[in-house]
Amino acid sequence: MKADQNGALLAGAIMAGVGWVLLIRLVGGSPPLAFPRWLFFILIYIAVTGTVLPFIWFLNRRFSRRHPATGGIILRQSMWFGLFAVTAAWLQLTRALSGAIAFFLALSMLVIETFLRMRERNQGGS
C-alpha cells in the first residue's frame, strides 16, 4: 500500500512540475488561437491534478483509518479537482461562471466520489 501511494505522489510531483512550467510558457508566449487554447485546458488539468495530489494524500491518510485509500483512489480524487478547474476555466471563458454554479458543480463531484467510495467499500475493495 505504501509503495502504491509513494508512486502516486511521485507522479503528482512530475505532473505538477511539468504542467505549471509548460502552462507558464504557453501563457507567456502564445497567441490565444484554437490550439493554444485547447493546450491551456489540458495543461491546467495536469497541473492542478498534480498540485492537489499531495493534499489529497494527506487528507486520506489523516481521515480514512478504517478504509485506507490506494494510489488509484488518491489519483482519482485529485483528478476531480483538475476537472473542476478546467470546467470553471471553460465557464469563465464564456462568462457563465457564478458562485452558485461553482458550488453545485463541486457538490455534484463530491456526491459522485462519495458514491464511488461507498461502492468500493461494499464490494470489499479499499
Secondary structure by P-SEA (a helix, b strand, c coil): caaaaaaaaaaaaaaaaaaaaaaaaaaacccccaaaaaaaaaaaaaaaaaaaaaaaaaaaaaccccccccaaaaaaaaaaaaaaaaaaaaaaaaccccaaaaaaaaaaaaaaaaaaaaaaaaaccc
